[in-house]
Amino acid sequence: MKTIPLLILGAAAFVGCKQTPKQEVHFDEREVIPVKVSVVSALDVSGNINATGLVSTEHEAKYGFKIGGVISRILVEEGQSFKKGQLLAVLNATEIAAGLSQSNLNVEKAQRDYDRAVNLYRDSVYTKEQLQNTKTLLDIAKKGEETVSFNEQYSRIYAASDGFVAHRLASEGEVIGAGSPVLVINETKQDKSFLLRIGLTDMEWAAVSAGQKATVTLDGYPDRPIDAYVLRKSQTSDAAAASFQVELKLKLSGIKPAVGMFGKAQIVTGKAQHVMSIPYDALVEADGYSAHAFILNGPGKVKKVPIEIASFDNKTVYLKDGLKPADQVVISNSAYLNEESTIKVIQ
């Protein structure tokens, strides 16, 4: 009877001893993360540059009146096209006509004073200095009349070129100051003024030069590729977009895009680049053209390294820096890894 409890306790102790190794084995296996790897490839790729941007025109202008006044009429609306020489806006002419009439009266009076001074000078009543002073006053009055007449011509806004109204900044009846813009216009010269403004990185900007050929596809005309070329490069960066602006001149045929239309461009640089490539699945913590990847770092271990991206497509990432051809990158389960992880390479 007394031996039974001892046997039960012995059996319990035996079972307890056997359970501990099983738990430890299960714990170790859970920590080993299976991964797939790929070798970093070195290859020469085309130096073509891909970028996106918006359609604009080569020349944009702000039309305004040379003198201030009350706007009488604005004859165009936003988006409306116009021809060179077309009347676009007019100031109220009441004040302008009064100023012109006043200048005419000043000239007439100065002319009478001068004529009388000539006669008095002949009769030795006026000195030569007095005669010269009246002549000066007459000349000043005439110049004032020329100024008022010139300003009166610019109380109307005429189109300097074919184009369309991008923005209308004022309304009829509004009092506007001299030189204040009334209309923002984009010039179009028989569809030869349309551009695609794109933003490039500093290295891409350095690889581009004026005259290089390009192909543009606009979202509004996806099946009609457009020939283009690099017209000019901005010498300063666009701080808002964190890029360098390049303008592509579009060679349009049969289409007239809208300003602001989205487009994709490929610039042919003609220079091959020697780059490293890795599968897209190897990227972790990607932010723009910066990212990280895990590489094998000895048996069962990985190392997280920063990389710089040159370009990428749906399957492949082309690198500027960060990896060597001998490296093997992890392409699966990267989200579960850190440098303390234990890994197992699987096929």
Secondary structure, 3 states (H helix, E strand, C coil): CCHHHHHHHHHHHHHHHHHHHHHHHHHHHHHEEEECEEECEEEEECCCEEEEEEEEECCEEEEECCCCEEEEEECCCCCCEECCCCEEEEECCHHHHHHHHHHHHHHHHHHHHHHHHHHHHHCCCCCHHHHHHHHHHHHHHHHHHHHHHHHHHCCEEECCCCEEEEEECCCCCCEECCCCEEEEEEECCCCCCEEEEEEECHHHHHHCCCCCEEEEEECCEEEEEEEEEEEEEEEEEECCCCEEEEEEEEECCCCCCCCCCEEEEEECCCCCEEEEEEEHHHCEEEECCEEEEEEECCCCCEEEEEEEEEEECCCEEEEEECCCCCCEEECCCHHHCCCCCEEEECC
